[in-house]
Amino acid sequence: MIEVCQLEVESELLNRKVLSLGDNISAIDYSGAEDEIIKNYNPVYIQIMLNSDDLENINSYEDSGFRFAEFRLFRYLRTANLFVSSKSYYPYKIELINGEERIEDALNILNQCKRDDRFSIDPNIPEGFAKKRLELYIRKSFMSFPEEFVLGLINNNTRIGGIQKPKVHQ
């Protein structure tokens, strides 16, 4: 059984279903379920994430019409001992970024970044879609605490990424 997840933000923006399949599903398994997925969901777009060294499946998916244009690197921040680890990287600290006033700071950072993700560079996706998608995800993260949240890497001495440490007035 293939795990199928509808991407709500993307589906809303494209006004049709956008699906994400479970990670590392073989092309053989997908081809056996493709007709049923298309029949049940009628998607405009389907994404799947594969390991970059899984060339056999990448080639098979490309042969069946998938296009791969994005390579993602994942890094994880372990937050269980955040109060300890954030103090060990002086002059940097990790700070919870929340509140309406900080959303604009986060959006400013977003607008300064070069976009090279799949949705930004795919000529088949409407222009402006990727920016709106990322803005909605940032807003969702700000409004979904504690299930989702934004952490900022703050330099105590300078400004980093558009978020500045407030000055204390005595």
ABEGO torsion letter per residue (X at the ends): XBBBBBBAAAAAAAGBBBBBBBBGBBAAAAAAAAAAAAAAAGBABBBBBBBAABAAAAAAAAAAGBBBABBBBBBBBBAAAAAAAAAAAOABBBBBBBEAAAAAAAAAAAAABBBABAAAABAABBBGAAAAAAAAAAAAAAAAOAABBBBBBBBAABBBGGBBBBBBBX
